[in-house]
Amino acid sequence: MKALSLEGLGHSFGQRRVLDAVSFSVAEGRMCILLGRNGAGKTTLFSLVTGLYHARSGQIDVFGHSMRADPAAALAQMGVVFQQQTLDLDLTAAENLRYHGALHGLAAGICETRLREELERLEVLDRGDEPVRSLSSGQRRRVEIARALMHRPRILLLDEPTTGLDVPGRRAIEQHVRALCRKRGIAVLWATHFLEEVSADDDLVVLHKGRLRWAGGAGRVAADLAVASMADAFDVLTEAA
């Protein structure tokens, strides 16, 4: 089943076209990497999918719910981690999750159970009663992912979630998200400009200057373009555009 479907998605800021007829889908239970250099349009795409902007053209469906016709039902399926941190630094990690749970109408008992489960799964339960301000960048990212999972979304969207983290921190976040996808069947759309975050088993979408350049299994891209590696394929797709 399609967790997310984009058809002919386009958007402009004034005269500047930032997305041009982008179409692809994310399958339920799959890890889909949205790969593009800085300025490719990844964050704008996320803003459209999550309802921060209204698309000038095209269609966005989330598990069959249209963002244009039924945005509340579509948004209820999503957990989102934006590129810029959105935690309240003066609240504790647990308080940030309680607030999120309340916004989604979770009963207090369910909220407490889930926040413990998610913080423990992301290995930050022992820091749950500390102000977010005191946590490292990697720990804050884990708290944001835990928060995004509180209402049991069916698709998780992460925009450049490892930017600013050291290599061990990046790998830890990636491993946690891949485990979620595998064990809980959550669909994942992960935006990045880091080639090393792409696995051959992933679905891959390459975006460049607002245009879809390639979509398919990541393990096939090099062979399809008759080059030696995924890095070479990425160079071909983005430098020739």
Secondary structure by P-SEA (a helix, b strand, c coil): cccbbbcbbbbbcccccccccccccccccbbbbbccccccaaaaaaaaaaccccccbbbbbcccccccccaaaaaaabbbbcccccccccccaaaaaaaaaaaacccaaaaaaaaaaaaaaaccccccccccccccaaaaaaaaaaaaacccccbbbbccccccccaaaaaaaaaaaaaaaaacbbbbbbbbccccccccccbbbbbccccccccccccccccccccccaaaaaaaacccc
